[in-house]
Amino acid sequence: MNDYLLPEPAERRRIRSADGHWINVESFGPAGAPLVVLAHGWACAIAFWAPVINRLAADHRVVAYDQRGHGRSDIPPTRHGYSTDALADDLEAVVTAVVPAGERAVLAGHSMGGMTIMAAGDRAAIAERTAAVLLCSTGPADLVRLARLAPRWLPTGLRRLFHRQLLNSRLPLGPITAPGKAVLKFGVMGPESGPEAVRACAEVVHACPSVVRANWGRVLRELDVRAGLARLAAPTAVLVGSHDKLTPPPHTETMLAALAEPDGRLLLPGAGHMSPVERPDEVAAELRRLVTTHLPTERTDVA
C-alpha cells in the first residue's frame, strides 16, 4: 500500500458552515472507535493527512475535513470569506456535526489547522466535545517576524518583506518538476525527507488554487490568535520539527506559556514544517497517547 494515498473513506459528507459555505468532511475507520478530528494547513487538503490516517484508521474513527477553499470544500467568492473567524466557524460546524453531544474527540491541527483550533478557543460547543488537542507545526502570531525561509544574512527588514511577499504571492505553482520539488523541500521539509514524501507534499500543495493560497496568505500575514490560545481549556500538546522554517520552534514556547493545560512538547529532530508527512509515526504515536490518556474507552474505564 502506498503510505501517501488515502484509504477509501467510510463516509463522505458536506457540512454547512455558519455563513453558508459547504465543507467537505471524510471519515475513516470503524464507527464507535475513539474519535480523532484533523484540520490541515495552508494550501493543503485532507490528502495531506494520509500517512497519519493510514496509521490510525484500523482502531480509531478519524475525521478530516478540507478547509474552506481547499480540496472539495467551497471556495469563498470574496475576500470576506477568508478570516480566522471563518476558520473557527468551520471547525465548530464540523465538530458539532461529527461529535455527538455528550461525547468527545481529540483534535489535531497542522499549521493553519492549529491556528484554526486556537482561533476557536472560546467556542463552548467545541470545548465541551474536546478531550485533548495536538497543535502540530504551528504558531499563534508573528509568523512573518519569526519565519526562517529568507537568508539570515539579509537585513531584518528585507527578511520580513520576503516572507510577506511569499504569503501574498498569487503566482501559479504550475506542474511538478524536479527544481520545484527541490524548492519545496528546502522551504517546508527537513533535509532527510525522502523523494516519495516530497512528491506527496508537492501534489497536495500544487493542487491548491493560487487565489485561495494568496487569500489565506493574507490572513496568515496578520495572524494573531493568542487570545483564543489562552482560552483553550483542554489538555494541549505541541509538536514541531527542529528544521521548521515556517513556524519554527520558538512558537512552541509561546504556546506552552499561554496554555491553560499544557500537555507536553515533542521536538522532532531533523523534521521540517510538514511533520505529519515527514514523521507520521511520531505524529500518530502522539495522537494515540492523547487518546489513551484523555479519551478512555469503556474497556479502559472498566479495567
Summary of the structure (lengths in Angstrom):
residues: 303
radius of gyration: 17.9
end to end distance: 35.2
largest distance: 60.6
contacts: 1070
relative contact order: 0.16
helix: 44%
strand: 17%
